[in-house]
């Protein structure tokens, strides 16, 4: 089975979530937004971000 990966930049992912830059980095660091590092750059798989968002709807726990 071939899988097509659409990797988002932090700015693209934060645009989807409609959050600021600092909030996005906090979500990556503390709340388990799925991501990978390519060198020093962070990339977020789009399908994993959508799955993470659906999980948050079932279990809201984004309090800082």
MDAnalysis code that builds the backbone (N, CA, C; Angstrom):
import MDAnalysis as mda
import numpy as np

u = mda.Universe.empty(192, n_residues=64, atom_resindex=np.repeat(np.arange(64), 3), trajectory=True)
u.add_TopologyAttr("name", ["N", "CA", "C"] * 64)
u.add_TopologyAttr("resid", np.arange(1, 65))
u.add_TopologyAttr("resname", ["UNK", "UNK", "UNK", "UNK", "UNK", "UNK", "UNK", "UNK", "UNK", "UNK", "UNK", "UNK", "UNK", "UNK", "UNK", "UNK", "UNK", "UNK", "UNK", "UNK", "UNK", "UNK", "UNK", "UNK", "UNK", "UNK", "UNK", "UNK", "UNK", "UNK", "UNK", "UNK", "UNK", "UNK", "UNK", "UNK", "UNK", "UNK", "UNK", "UNK", "UNK", "UNK", "UNK", "UNK", "UNK", "UNK", "UNK", "UNK", "UNK", "UNK", "UNK", "UNK", "UNK", "UNK", "UNK", "UNK", "UNK", "UNK", "UNK", "UNK", "UNK", "UNK", "UNK", "UNK"])
u.atoms.positions = np.array([
    [0.844, -1.175, 0.000],
    [0.000, 0.000, 0.000],
    [0.892, 1.241, 0.000],
    [0.656, 2.118, -0.936],
    [1.437, 3.349, -1.031],
    [0.737, 4.446, -0.240],
    [1.512, 5.192, 0.528],
    [0.959, 6.258, 1.349],
    [1.538, 7.583, 0.875],
    [0.670, 8.554, 0.705],
    [1.076, 9.872, 0.267],
    [1.178, 10.787, 1.479],
    [2.347, 11.291, 1.775],
    [2.545, 12.162, 2.921],
    [2.502, 13.619, 2.488],
    [1.674, 14.381, 3.160],
    [1.665, 15.818, 2.956],
    [2.203, 16.430, 4.236],
    [3.435, 16.916, 4.198],
    [4.065, 17.489, 5.371],
    [3.859, 18.996, 5.387],
    [3.357, 19.488, 6.517],
    [3.088, 20.908, 6.682],
    [4.222, 21.579, 7.439],
    [4.457, 22.827, 7.129],
    [5.369, 23.624, 7.949],
    [4.615, 24.035, 9.208],
    [5.328, 24.559, 10.178],
    [4.690, 25.044, 11.403],
    [3.692, 26.147, 11.058],
    [4.052, 27.044, 10.163],
    [3.141, 28.129, 9.780],
    [1.884, 27.609, 9.094],
    [2.014, 26.594, 8.257],
    [0.835, 26.017, 7.608],
    [-0.075, 25.334, 8.628],
    [0.518, 24.613, 9.570],
    [-0.273, 23.927, 10.596],
    [-0.959, 24.928, 11.516],
    [-0.266, 25.987, 11.878],
    [-0.888, 26.974, 12.774],
    [-1.987, 27.734, 12.059],
    [-1.882, 27.855, 10.748],
    [-2.953, 28.464, 9.967],
    [-4.210, 27.587, 10.007],
    [-4.028, 26.291, 9.923],
    [-5.157, 25.356, 10.010],
    [-5.810, 25.447, 11.388],
    [-4.985, 25.488, 12.438],
    [-5.502, 25.547, 13.808],
    [-5.922, 26.954, 14.225],
    [-5.492, 27.944, 13.436],
    [-5.771, 29.352, 13.725],
    [-5.246, 29.757, 15.103],
    [-3.975, 29.460, 15.322],
    [-3.299, 29.831, 16.567],
    [-2.033, 30.595, 16.224],
    [-1.492, 31.275, 17.197],
    [-0.256, 32.016, 17.017],
    [0.959, 31.108, 17.017],
    [2.086, 31.707, 16.668],
    [3.341, 30.960, 16.570],
    [3.746, 30.335, 17.907],
    [3.703, 31.113, 18.996],
    [4.097, 30.585, 20.305],
    [3.177, 29.464, 20.756],
    [1.881, 29.624, 20.529],
    [0.927, 28.571, 20.904],
    [1.220, 27.301, 20.121],
    [1.523, 27.426, 18.843],
    [1.812, 26.244, 18.023],
    [3.022, 25.501, 18.553],
    [4.075, 26.235, 18.890],
    [5.264, 25.560, 19.429],
    [4.980, 24.933, 20.794],
    [4.135, 25.557, 21.604],
    [3.735, 24.948, 22.882],
    [2.941, 23.672, 22.652],
    [2.056, 23.684, 21.666],
    [1.277, 22.477, 21.358],
    [2.190, 21.353, 20.890],
    [3.181, 21.682, 20.111],
    [4.131, 20.668, 19.649],
    [4.920, 20.114, 20.830],
    [5.386, 21.008, 21.683],
    [6.254, 20.601, 22.786],
    [5.506, 19.893, 23.916],
    [4.319, 20.387, 24.282],
    [3.650, 19.892, 25.490],
    [2.394, 19.067, 25.245],
    [1.734, 19.244, 24.129],
    [0.449, 18.590, 23.934],
    [0.449, 17.513, 22.860],
    [1.611, 17.123, 22.421],
    [1.706, 15.962, 21.562],
    [1.257, 16.117, 20.136],
    [1.285, 17.340, 19.583],
    [1.005, 17.463, 18.164],
    [2.066, 16.643, 17.429],
    [1.635, 15.679, 16.627],
    [2.605, 14.817, 15.946],
    [3.473, 15.619, 14.977],
    [4.758, 15.352, 15.033],
    [5.682, 16.077, 14.170],
    [6.945, 15.264, 13.960],
    [7.691, 15.658, 12.950],
    [9.007, 15.074, 12.715],
    [9.976, 16.229, 12.514],
    [11.234, 15.949, 12.725],
    [12.268, 16.944, 12.467],
    [13.055, 16.500, 11.242],
    [13.198, 17.432, 10.328],
    [14.016, 17.223, 9.137],
    [15.156, 18.211, 9.272],
    [16.277, 17.700, 9.747],
    [17.368, 18.601, 10.119],
    [16.908, 19.398, 11.329],
    [16.899, 20.714, 11.218],
    [16.433, 21.563, 12.307],
    [14.991, 22.030, 12.093],
    [14.413, 21.624, 10.981],
    [13.057, 22.070, 10.661],
    [12.014, 21.079, 11.171],
    [10.879, 21.601, 11.611],
    [9.769, 20.782, 12.086],
    [8.754, 20.663, 10.961],
    [8.286, 19.439, 10.740],
    [7.232, 19.183, 9.762],
    [6.124, 18.387, 10.451],
    [4.883, 18.711, 10.099],
    [3.725, 18.069, 10.706],
    [2.965, 17.335, 9.607],
    [2.846, 15.988, 9.722],
    [2.062, 15.251, 8.732],
    [0.589, 15.683, 8.816],
    [0.030, 16.100, 7.688],
    [-1.327, 16.647, 7.681],
    [-2.352, 15.643, 8.204],
    [-2.267, 14.379, 7.769],
    [-3.238, 13.391, 8.225],
    [-3.123, 13.135, 9.725],
    [-1.905, 13.194, 10.263],
    [-1.703, 13.013, 11.704],
    [-2.239, 14.209, 12.490],
    [-2.101, 15.417, 11.945],
    [-2.636, 16.606, 12.592],
    [-4.158, 16.527, 12.664],
    [-4.788, 16.087, 11.583],
    [-6.244, 15.946, 11.567],
    [-6.695, 14.899, 12.579],
    [-5.987, 13.775, 12.649],
    [-6.314, 12.736, 13.632],
    [-6.142, 13.270, 15.053],
    [-5.089, 14.050, 15.289],
    [-4.852, 14.643, 16.608],
    [-5.987, 15.596, 16.978],
    [-6.436, 16.403, 16.005],
    [-7.539, 17.341, 16.265],
    [-8.812, 16.590, 16.624],
    [-9.112, 15.510, 15.916],
    [-10.305, 14.708, 16.227],
    [-10.223, 14.120, 17.628],
    [-9.046, 13.686, 18.022],
    [-8.853, 13.146, 19.368],
    [-9.088, 14.231, 20.420],
    [-8.665, 15.451, 20.136],
    [-8.857, 16.550, 21.088],
    [-10.333, 16.885, 21.251],
    [-11.118, 16.697, 20.214],
    [-12.559, 16.937, 20.305],
    [-13.182, 15.934, 21.256],
    [-12.737, 14.694, 21.212],
    [-13.246, 13.651, 22.100],
    [-12.763, 13.852, 23.517],
    [-11.523, 14.335, 23.691],
    [-10.912, 14.500, 24.996],
    [-10.279, 15.886, 25.079],
    [-11.080, 16.937, 25.243],
    [-10.479, 18.273, 25.281],
    [-9.575, 18.447, 26.484],
    [-8.319, 18.745, 26.214],
    [-7.351, 18.941, 27.309],
    [-6.230, 19.873, 26.867],
    [-6.582, 20.985, 26.285],
    [-5.583, 21.910, 25.781],
    [-5.282, 23.036, 26.771],
    [-5.652, 22.869, 28.021],
    [-5.399, 23.925, 29.015],
    [-3.915, 24.037, 29.287],
    [-3.443, 25.262, 29.392],
    [-2.027, 25.515, 29.698],
    [-1.916, 25.989, 31.119],
])
